[in-house]
Amino acid sequence: MTSTTASLATPSVFPRHIAVLILLCMGCSFAGNHVAARVAFDDGAGVLLAILMRSGGTLVVLAGLVIWQRQKIRLAPGAWRWQLLLGLLIATQSLCLYSAVARIPVAVALLVANVFPILLALLTWALGGSRPSARTAALMGVILIGLVFVLDVPTRLSSSDTVGPEWLTGVMLAFGAATAFACALWITDHKLSQVRGSVRSLLTILIVFCSMNLAGISGAIPGGLNLPASQTGWFALATLMVLYGTGFIVLFMSAPRLDMPRNAPVMNIEPVATLLMGWVALDQMLSAGQLLGGAIVVTGIVLLTYRRQG
């Protein structure tokens, strides 16, 4: 009876190939969100407007889902503080990443922010989880090396045009975004896995939305509420809202079943997909070195996915 109750309370983990496919789709969804955001910003839209639209749209969908399923917004007494912390961490991640993008090149900000899988694995290990195997650590290193080539970091670092007085601040903010996101994933997986996914996601995005409004009033977010200059910007904002909302809802509703400490490195596909989408949507050509880096990343992901279980 006890084992049956525990099995019902604890969500079953997806098969490895299903989890990887979900994470790949989510990585591409978040990548499309960045490309759509760039299109909107180029059309004059403010950063705060984009953040409020994506979180507000996601909040509306999640609220409708919770009402349709007739779910009660109720958590165990000890879970409320973890839920609040989760929402604040996601808000911090959003604020840090957008602030980093405002200070340093987007590609560099994304590279630094995408070290979160490594931070998650180390955090899980430090808090009593399994130690990453030597093979897993090596594959993580291969993926990071590939990202260095994909994002053309050596060229950017050697260019005096990209290294300004706010360079270090931007890099630290991007690293802060990675740290906040890794902590949020750990809390989701270890402290809030018993909370129904849609309820947890609703409360999280509600905290994000409220936090972003407060941050906007205080002037903490660069950009503001500037409206797009044309229909292109509005379409980009709508696309951003759909892609981010879909990625956020699916990721955080499924996180307890995705075995994130093992599979989170798969989401390193995001900056690669961003470059490919930017190539198509923004006419940004990829160099031979970037294509090589993309091949290294994809190879590392495939090896990570199909490793033999010990």
N, C-alpha and C positions, 0 to 999 in steps of 0.2 A: 504493500500500500504506500509506504513511504517512497520507494523508488518510482512508483507510478506517478505520484504527485509531483516529485521532483522533475520527472521527464516532461510532464505537462507544463510546469512552471518555467523550465529553462528552454528557450527556443533552440530547435535543432539547427545545426550548421549546414549551410548549403554544400553540395559537392564542390570540389575545388574548381572544376571547369566552369560551373555556373557562377560561382562567386567571382572568378576572374572576369568572365564576360560582363557581369553587372558593373564591376569596377572599371573596366575599359570603357563601357558606355557612359558611365558617370564622368570619367576623365574627359571624354570627348564633349560631353554636355557642358562641363565647366569651361573647357577650352572655347567652345562656341560662345559662351557667356562673355569671356574676355574680348573676343573679336567683336562681338556686337557692342560691347561697352566702348571699345576704341572708335567704332563707327559713330556712335552717339556722341562721344566726347569731341570728335573731329567736327561734328555738326553743331557744336556749341552747347550740348547738354552738360549740366553740372554734375559733379560726382555725387553730391548728396542726393540729388534727384534720382540718379540711377540706383543708389543703395536703397532708398525708401521705396522705389517702385518694385525692385526685386523682392525685398522682404515683405512689403505690403501685399503684393500679389500672391506670394507663397502663403502668407498668413490667411488670406481670404479662402484659398483652396483648402488649406488644412482645417480651418474652422468649419467649412462646409462638409468635409469628410467626417469630422468628429460628430457633427450634428446628425448627418445621415446615418452613421453607425450607432447613434444614440449612446455615445460613450460618456462616462462621467469623468470630469476633470478632478481626479482624486489620486493623491499620492500618499504613500506611507510617510509618517512624520519625519523619519530620518532621510527621506529621499528629496524633500523640498530643497534643502541646502545644496544638494548635488545638482538638482535641476537649475537652480538659480546660477550656480557656478558654471554649468554647461552653457547657458544662454549668454552669460557675460564673456565666456571664453570665445564663443563664436562671434560675438560683437567685437571683441578685441582683435580677433583674427581679421575680420573685415576692415576695421579701422586701420590696423597696422599695414595690411597689404595695400590698401588704396593710398595710404600716406606714403608708403615706400614707392609706389608707382609714380606718385607726384614728385619724387625727389631723384630717382634713378631710372635708367631705362627699364621698360616693362620686362624685357627678357631676363635681365639680371635679377629683378625682383622675383620673378617666377622661379628662377633657378634656386635662389636662396630659400624661398618659401617651400619648395618641393623637397626639402630634406626632412619633412615631417615623418615619412615612414621610418626613417632611421631613428629619429627621436622617439617615435612610438615604440619601436622594438626595444630601445634602450630603457625607456620608461617602464615598459612592461617587465623587463628583466630586473630593474632596480626595485620594483615594488613586489617582487616575489614570483614573477612569471618565469617561463622557460628562457634559458640563455640562447641567443641566436647562434646557430651552428656556424662553423668556419665557412662552409659553402654559401650559406645565406649572406653572411657578411661580405664575402668576396663578390657575390652577385650584386649586392647593393652598391659596392664600390664601382663595379663595372657600369651599372646604370648611371651613377653620378658622373663618371668619366664621359660616358656617352652624352649626357646632358651638357657637359662643358663644351663639347664640340658642336652639338646642335644649336646652342645659344650663342656660339661664337664668342665665348667669354674672353679668350686671350686678346682678340682684336679690340673688344670693348674696353678692356683694362688698359691697353696700350694707347688708346686714343685719348688725348687731352680734352676732347670735346665732351666726353661722357663722365669724366672724373671732376666733379665740382666740389665746392665746400660742403655740400650736404650728402656726399657720397657715403661716408661712414654711417651717418644717421639713417639713410635709406636702407643700407644693408642690414643694420641692426633691427630696423622696423620689420623688414622682411623675415629675418630670423625669428623675431618675436611672433610674427604671424604663424610661422611653422610650429613654434613651441606651443602656442595657444591651441592650434588645431590638433596637434598630437595629444595634448592633455584632454581636449574635448572628446576625441575618439576613445581614449582610455576610460574616461568617466562613463561614456555611453555604453561601452562594452562590459565594464566591471561594476558599476554602481547603479545604472538605470536600465539594465537589460530586462528587468521584470516589468517595467512600465511599457504599456502598449505604445508601439512605434508612432502612431499618428498623434497620440496625446503628448508624448515626449517632444515630438517635432513641433507641435503647435505651441507648446509652452516655450520652447527654445526660440522659435522665430518671433514670438510675442515679446520676449525679453530683448531680442536683437532690435526689433522695430522700435520699442520704447527707448532703448539705449541710444540708437542712432538719432532719434528725435532730440534727445537731450544733448547729444554731442553736437548736433547741428545748431541748436540754440546757443551753445557755448562757443561755437566757431571752431571746434576741434577738427572737423573734417574739411579738407581743402576742396574747393570747387563751388559748392553752393547749390542753389535751386534754379540755375539758369535753364531756360527751356530750349529745346532744339530749334534750329533755324528753319528746318524743312521737314517734309514727311519722312525723309530718309532717317533722320534722327529719331523720330517717333517710332518708326518701324523697328529700328535697332533697339530702342528701349523695350518695346513689346517682346522682341525676340530674346533679349537679355532676361526679361522677367520669366518667360516660359522655360528657357534652358536652365537658369539657375534654380527656379522653383522645382522643376522636374528632378534635377540632380540632387538638390537638398533633400527633398521628400523621400526619394528612393534610397539615398545613401543612409540617412539617419533612421529610417524605418527598418532598413535591412541590416544595419551595422552589427547587431548582436549575432547575426547568422552568417556573416561574411568572414569570420576568423581574421580580423583586421591585423593583428600582429604579424601574421604570415603573409597576407595578401595585399596589404596596403601599398607596398612598393609598385604594384601594378598601376596605380594611379599616377606614376611618373610619366605615363603616356600623355598627360595633360599638356605640358609645354611643347611636346612634339606635335600633338594635334593642333595646338595653337599656331605653330609655325606653318603647318600645312594648310589650315583654314585661312591664315593670313595671306598665304601665297595665292589662294583662289579668290578670296573676298577683297583683299587689299592690294593685290598685285605685288606682293613682296616675294622676290625670287630667293630660292634657297641656293646656297653655295655647295660645292662638292663636299667640303668639310662638314657642313650641316647635315647633308644627306648621309654621310658616313656615320655621324653621331646618331642620327635617327635609327640607322641599321643596328648600331651597337645597343641602343636602348631597347629596341624591339627584341633583339636576340637575348638580352639579359632578362627581359620579362618572360619570354618563352621558356628559358632555362629555369627560371624561378618557379614558373607555373608547373612544369612537367618534371620537377625533381622527384626522385624516388623517395618514398616515405620510409623512414627508419624506425 
